[in-house]
Amino acid sequence: MRQLWMALRYSSTLPVRAILAVSMLVRAVLILWVEADADIAHMISVAPAYEWAALFGVNGLLLTWRILDNRPRVELTRAINVATCSVLGGYIGSIVAHLGALPSSDGDTAVLLLFAVWVTLRTNLTASDKESA
């Protein structure tokens, strides 16, 4: 258990941030591409599909930019990470509001939200996080 705690506390967040960035970009494309899908009906009841796609797309681009940029920007990185949590939380909230529960088919989004929360909590925690923030 101690090794798991050490890994979660001191490992790099870069791979997880890359997963989040790619997931957000792919989801933005899928939202625009698949218009008449039952899985996004809950989203459309809250806002039009293009607004959701813009949220996911802009967030994915910001996450990608923070990965590729060499200059540490801790406060901006923290704001982007909080925005990621908000977008994923809003998505899950719209599902629960529309369906009454989170279906198992959206479990990946719940995992992504956990990743986003972990990355947000880890922002600027260790020296390596400060260098890559």
HULINKA-V395635 format. One record per residue. N is the residue number from 0. OMEGA is omega in radians with two decimals (NA if undefined). Layout:
# HULINKA-V395635
N,OMEGA ; N,OMEGA
This chain:
# HULINKA-V395635
0,3.13 ; 1,3.14 ; 2,3.09 ; 3,3.11 ; 4,3.14 ; 5,3.13 ; 6,3.13 ; 7,-3.08 ; 8,-2.99 ; 9,-3.13 ; 10,-3.13 ; 11,3.07 ; 12,-3.06 ; 13,3.12 ; 14,3.14 ; 15,3.09 ; 16,3.10 ; 17,3.09 ; 18,3.12 ; 19,-3.11 ; 20,-3.13 ; 21,-3.14 ; 22,-3.14 ; 23,3.14 ; 24,3.13 ; 25,3.14 ; 26,3.10 ; 27,3.12 ; 28,-3.12 ; 29,3.12 ; 30,3.13 ; 31,-3.04 ; 32,-3.07 ; 33,-3.05 ; 34,-3.02 ; 35,-3.11 ; 36,-3.14 ; 37,-3.12 ; 38,3.13 ; 39,3.11 ; 40,3.12 ; 41,3.13 ; 42,-3.09 ; 43,3.09 ; 44,3.12 ; 45,-3.12 ; 46,3.12 ; 47,-3.08 ; 48,-3.12 ; 49,3.08 ; 50,3.08 ; 51,3.13 ; 52,3.11 ; 53,3.11 ; 54,-3.13 ; 55,-3.10 ; 56,3.13 ; 57,3.12 ; 58,3.10 ; 59,3.10 ; 60,3.11 ; 61,3.09 ; 62,3.12 ; 63,3.12 ; 64,-3.14 ; 65,3.10 ; 66,-3.04 ; 67,-3.11 ; 68,-3.10 ; 69,-3.07 ; 70,3.12 ; 71,3.08 ; 72,-2.95 ; 73,-3.07 ; 74,3.10 ; 75,3.11 ; 76,3.12 ; 77,3.13 ; 78,3.11 ; 79,3.12 ; 80,3.08 ; 81,3.09 ; 82,3.10 ; 83,3.09 ; 84,-3.12 ; 85,3.14 ; 86,-3.14 ; 87,3.09 ; 88,3.08 ; 89,3.10 ; 90,3.13 ; 91,3.10 ; 92,3.12 ; 93,3.09 ; 94,-3.10 ; 95,3.12 ; 96,-3.08 ; 97,-3.04 ; 98,-3.11 ; 99,3.13 ; 100,3.10 ; 101,3.14 ; 102,-3.11 ; 103,3.13 ; 104,3.10 ; 105,3.10 ; 106,3.12 ; 107,3.12 ; 108,3.08 ; 109,3.10 ; 110,3.09 ; 111,3.09 ; 112,3.07 ; 113,3.06 ; 114,-3.10 ; 115,3.10 ; 116,3.13 ; 117,-3.14 ; 118,3.13 ; 119,3.13 ; 120,-3.11 ; 121,-3.11 ; 122,3.07 ; 123,-3.12 ; 124,-3.11 ; 125,-3.13 ; 126,-3.13 ; 127,3.08 ; 128,3.12 ; 129,-3.13 ; 130,-3.05 ; 131,-3.10 ; 132,NA
